[in-house]
């Protein structure tokens, strides 16, 4: 059976193939993934969640997202930047989130790095969004894992003190927050 890029899951509604295996994926795809998102705290949450996802499946992160939000005070940059060693231990003991010390430390350190950005996190991240027309991927096989923009974003974030922000993580962030639109051509969410 040939591998397809989209799978119909409702009459008249075809989605990107990755988005059909679980209700959480369907909801995330339809209501969030690829929609332009701005704001320092909102983008900080996405940056943290993409880092926590590294080496895991995205469904794990989606299912734990409410617990992450509670544990990280809604991902408010200023609140997370104030976290102490006691907070780190609290997070390491929280079975409802991904308990990875390096990723927890990265989230706290990245909040502090975000505070130091004179232009703000949202403006910095969006400065790497491509401009002008871009070819829509025809199939999932046409969706890249990185881009020149994500490589440049990762390099600049690292220069500014961020960690766990490689080009693949940066590209996933760009996709999730609408900086790039990688809905495949037949997806109902494809807009151009």
N, C-alpha and C positions, 0 to 999 in steps of 0.2 A: 504494500500500500504506500503510495507516495506521501512524503511528508509535506504538509501544507503550512502556510504561514498564518492562516486564520481558520477559526472553527466556529460555525454557527451554533449558538447556544440558545437563541430565542428566534422566533419567526421574524424575519426581516432585520435581524441585528447580528452582524458579523464582527468579531473582535480579533485582536492580535492573538495568535495561538497561545502565547505564554499566559494569557489572562483567563483561561477557561477551566483550569483544573480544580479550583476551589472557590467557594463563594467570596472569600476575602479578596482573592485576586480579581474577580469580576467587579466587585465594588470599587476596589482601588483603581483598576483600569478605567472604569466608567466615570468615576467621580473625582479622581485626583491626578493620576499619572499623566504627565504632559500638559497639565493646565499651568499657565504662568503663575508663579508664586514669588512674592516679594516680601520683604520684611526681615530684619536681622534675626529675630527669634524663630520665625518660621523656617528660614533657611538653615539656621543653626541646628534645629531639630533634624532636618533632612540630612545635613552633613554628618551628624552624630549617628543617625540610624544607618546610613550607608556604610559608615565605618564599622558599626557593630555587625552589620550583615557580612562583612568580609569573611569568607570561608564557610558561610552558612547559607541556607536558603532564605529567600526574601519572605516566604510565608511564615517562617519562624519569627522574623522581626515584626511582621504585620500582626501576628497573634499576640505578641508581647508588647505592642505599642502602647496600649493604655497603661500598663505597668511601668514602662519606660517613662512615660509622661509624668506619672505620679512620682517616681523615684528621682527624676531630674527636674522637679519643680516646673513642669511644663516647658522645659528647655529654654527658659528665660536666660539669656546670656549672662546678665548681671548676677542672677541667683546662682547659676552653676559656677561662675567664676569665684564665688565666695566659698565654695565647698572646701572642706578641710580634710585632713587625714582621717578624722572620725567619719566624715561623709563617705570617703572612699571605702572604709571598712563596712559601713552600713550597706553600701551598694554591693560589695562583695558577698554579703550575707543574704541578699535579696534574691531568692530563688525564682521570682517572677520575671527577672530580666536576664540578659546574657551576662554571666559573671566572669568577665575576662579583665584582669587587672590592667593590662596594657591599654585596652580599649576604654576602660573607665577613666584612667589617667589621661588618655588622649582627649576625651570629652571635656574634662575639667581644664586641661591645658589649652584646648582649642577655644574654650569660652574666654579665657584670659587673653589669648591672641586676638580674638574677635573684638574685645574691648579696646585693644590698642589700634584698631584700624580707623584712621581719621575719616575715611569716606564711608565707613560702615560695611558690614559683611555683605548685605544685599547688593549694594552698588558695586563692590569689588567682584563678586561672583558674576553678576549680570554683565560686567564689562567683557567677559569672555564668550558671551552668547554670539553665535554667528549672525551676521547681517546679510541681507539680500536673499535671493531665492536659493533653495536647496532642494535637491532631488529627494523625493519621498521613497523610502525603501519599498520595493515590490514584495519582498518576502522577509521573513525573520533572518534568513541567511545574509541579507543585504544590510542588516543593522550592525554597525561597527561596535567594537568594545571600547575604543578610544577615538579621539579626534585630535587634530592639532590644537583646537581650543581647550580640550581637557588636559592635554599635556602642558600647555602654557598655564592653565589654572592651577594644576597641581604644583608646578614649579614655583609659581608666585605664592601660593599658600604656604608651601614649605619655607620659602624665603622669609615669610612673615611669622614663622614660628608654629605653624600648624603641623600636626602629625596624622598618620593614617589617612592621607589624602593623595593617593597615587592617581595616575591618569585614568584607570578603570573606574575607581570610586568617583572621581570627578565627573566622568562621562555619565555614570549612572545618576548622579545628582543632577546633571544638566538635563537628562531625559525626564527624570521624575518631576522636575520643577518647571518644565516647559521652555527651558532655554534652547532646547532642540526638540523637534517633534518627530519621533520615530514610530508613530503609528503607521503600520503597513498600509499600502494603497487601498486594500479592500475593507479595512476596518471602518466601522461607522464613525469613529472619532477622527479619522483623517480629514483634515480641513483644507488642504491645498494640494 
